[in-house]
Structure formats: C-alpha cells, structure tokens
Amino acid sequence: MWSAISNLGDAALTIPLAIVCFVWLTRSPTGARVAISWAALLSAAMLLVGVTKILYAGCGIQIRSLDFRMISGHTMLASAIWPMSWLIVLNDGSRIKPGAAIGPGIVFATAIGISRVFDEAHTVSEVVSGWSLGMLVTILLIRWNGAPIVPPRLRPIAAASLFAVSAVAYGHHAPIQGAIDMYSPWLCEHWA
C-alpha cells in the first residue's frame, strides 16, 4: 500500500503534472507571470533537493543529530505540485477559498510523505523538510501573485488533462536517484 501512495510523488508523475500545471497557469488572468514564478520557485526547490542528495550520496554529508541525510524529493514535489493541481481545478475566485482549494493536494502530499517514512526511504526529518519546502513554493506563489484562477469554461478541460497525465504517468519511476548515486562521488571528488 505504501509503495502505491509513494508512486504519486515520483518525478516520473509529478514532473509531467508540473508541465501541465504550468500550461494551465499561463491561461490564468495573470498568465505567464504566475506560471514563470511558479516554475522558478519549483526549480529552486528541486535544485535544493538535488544538492542535498548529491552531498549525501557523493560526499557522505549528513546531520546525524537530526537523522537527516537529504530532503525527500517525492515529498517536496508532491507538496508543491499536487496542491497547485487542485488549485487549478477548484479555485473559482469566489465560492472556494485558495486554502480550501489546495486542501486535497496537501492531503495527497502528507500521505506521500508518510508513505516515504513507512517505506523506509526517508526519515521523518527528511520528509518534514521536503513537505515544508514544497508547501513554501505554493504559499510564496499565492502570496506574491494571488491564487491563480483558470477561466471557468476551461477548468473541466484542465481537470481532464491533469487526470489523464496522472493516469498515464502513474507507476513509472524516474531514474534520478540512480544517476545521483552514480555521479555524486565523482562530483564530490572534483568539487571538494
């Protein structure tokens, strides 16, 4: 069961989902500005996750007192992308508040984080840091740009496209961790 939930946070699913979100964000009244802001925030968070994974896998750097090796990428991606997916589908600008619209995404992200702990892929501190970083992406975007609103006539199409991408990508695994494990020692050796 935990693996099935964990798959909802895999980059093979969340990155295509992020691309679809980006496209729909360009259709909001704030258009390209909000989409580019979100992409920049998400990219910065992904970079931070990658750096912590490289530092651990290649250099052996960790914080033992916190039981922390690296930020959970599954959890970070889940907490940045699933809330945005639900916001795109549910936020109508009047009846549903942005906090309620992102609620289902927060539940997804939390379940994915819990699954990473039960799968023994990450510690609690790694999942909490991933969840917090991903939520920061969502919160900063809403604070800086307001909650994006996809025009009402397009929301059913947005929902269908997000569901279709999720259905096709679910269960696939991105080879990112393998690449990090393979190349991190070389990177640490040449940068240290």
C-alpha positions in Angstrom: 0.0 0.0 0.0 2.7 2.5 0.9 4.5 2.0 -2.4 1.3 2.7 -4.3 0.9 6.0 -2.4 4.6 6.8 -2.8 4.3 6.5 -6.6 2.1 9.6 -6.5 5.2 11.6 -5.6 7.6 10.1 -8.1 9.2 12.6 -10.5 8.0 10.4 -13.4 4.5 11.5 -12.5 5.0 14.9 -10.8 7.2 16.5 -13.5 4.7 15.8 -16.3 2.0 17.0 -14.0 4.0 20.2 -13.3 4.3 20.8 -17.0 0.5 20.6 -17.4 0.1 22.9 -14.4 2.5 25.4 -16.0 0.4 25.4 -19.2 -2.8 25.9 -17.3 -1.2 28.7 -15.2 -0.5 30.6 -18.4 -4.3 30.6 -19.0 -5.0 32.4 -15.7 -5.6 36.2 -15.8 -2.0 36.8 -14.6 -0.8 34.5 -17.3 2.9 34.0 -18.0 4.0 35.9 -14.9 2.4 33.4 -12.5 3.5 30.4 -14.5 7.1 31.6 -14.7 7.1 32.5 -11.0 5.8 29.0 -10.1 8.4 27.3 -12.4 11.2 29.4 -10.9 10.2 28.5 -7.3 9.7 24.9 -8.2 13.1 24.8 -9.9 14.9 26.3 -7.0 13.3 23.8 -4.6 14.3 20.9 -6.9 17.8 22.3 -7.0 18.0 22.3 -3.2 16.7 18.8 -3.1 19.3 17.7 -5.6 22.2 19.4 -3.8 21.3 17.6 -0.5 21.1 14.3 -2.3 24.5 14.8 -4.0 26.1 15.9 -0.7 24.9 12.8 1.0 25.3 10.2 -1.8 28.7 11.6 -3.0 30.3 13.2 0.0 28.6 11.4 2.9 27.4 14.7 4.4 24.5 14.3 6.9 23.2 15.7 10.1 23.2 12.7 12.4 21.6 14.5 15.4 18.5 15.2 13.3 18.6 11.9 11.4 18.8 13.9 8.2 20.6 12.9 5.1 18.7 14.6 2.3 15.4 16.4 1.6 12.7 14.0 0.4 12.2 14.7 -3.3 9.0 12.8 -3.6 7.5 14.7 -0.7 8.8 18.1 -1.9 7.4 17.5 -5.5 4.1 16.3 -4.1 3.7 19.2 -1.7 4.5 21.7 -4.5 2.6 20.1 -7.4 -0.4 18.4 -6.1 -1.8 21.5 -4.2 -1.3 23.5 -7.4 -3.1 20.9 -9.5 -6.1 21.0 -7.1 -5.9 24.8 -7.0 -6.1 25.0 -10.8 -9.2 22.7 -10.8 -11.1 24.0 -7.8 -10.3 27.7 -7.4 -13.1 29.7 -9.0 -12.2 33.0 -7.3 -15.4 33.3 -5.3 -17.0 30.2 -3.7 -13.9 28.3 -2.8 -11.0 30.0 -1.0 -7.5 29.1 -2.1 -6.7 27.4 1.2 -9.7 25.0 0.7 -8.8 24.5 -3.0 -5.3 23.3 -2.1 -6.5 21.2 0.7 -6.8 17.9 -1.3 -3.3 18.4 -2.6 -2.0 18.9 0.9 -3.7 15.7 2.0 -2.0 13.9 -1.0 1.4 15.4 -0.1 1.1 14.4 3.5 0.1 10.8 2.6 3.0 10.6 0.2 5.4 11.9 2.9 4.1 9.3 5.4 4.5 6.6 2.8 8.2 7.6 2.3 8.7 7.0 6.1 6.9 3.7 6.2 8.7 2.5 3.0 11.9 3.4 4.9 13.1 5.6 2.0 13.3 8.7 4.3 13.4 9.7 7.9 10.7 11.9 9.5 13.1 14.9 9.4 13.7 14.4 5.6 10.0 14.2 4.9 9.2 17.2 7.0 11.8 19.2 5.2 10.5 18.1 1.8 6.9 18.8 2.7 7.8 22.3 4.1 9.9 23.2 1.1 7.1 22.2 -1.3 4.5 24.0 0.6 6.7 27.1 0.7 6.7 27.0 -3.2 2.9 27.0 -3.1 2.5 29.6 -0.4 5.0 32.0 -1.9 3.4 31.8 -5.2 -0.1 32.7 -3.8 1.4 35.5 -1.6 3.3 37.1 -4.4 0.8 36.6 -7.3 -2.5 35.8 -5.7 -4.2 32.4 -6.3 -4.3 31.7 -10.0 -7.8 31.3 -11.5 -8.3 29.3 -14.7 -11.3 30.5 -16.6 -14.5 28.5 -15.6 -15.1 27.2 -19.1 -11.5 25.7 -19.2 -11.5 24.1 -15.7 -13.1 20.8 -16.8 -10.6 20.5 -19.6 -7.8 21.3 -17.1 -9.1 18.7 -14.7 -9.3 16.1 -17.5 -5.8 16.8 -18.7 -4.3 16.6 -15.2 -6.1 13.3 -14.6 -5.0 11.9 -18.0 -1.4 12.8 -17.3 -1.6 11.3 -13.8 -3.2 8.1 -15.1 -0.6 7.6 -17.9 2.5 8.5 -15.7 1.4 6.7 -12.5 3.6 3.7 -11.7 6.6 4.8 -13.7 9.9 5.7 -11.9 12.3 8.4 -12.9 15.9 7.2 -12.8 17.1 10.4 -11.0 18.2 8.6 -7.8 20.3 6.1 -9.8 22.0 9.0 -11.6 22.7 10.8 -8.3 24.1 7.6 -6.8 26.3 7.0 -9.8 27.7 10.6 -10.4 27.7 12.1 -6.9 31.0 10.6 -5.8 32.7 12.0 -8.9 31.2 15.4 -8.4 32.2 15.5 -4.7 35.7 14.3 -5.6 36.2 17.1 -8.2 34.4 19.9 -6.2 35.9 19.2 -2.8 
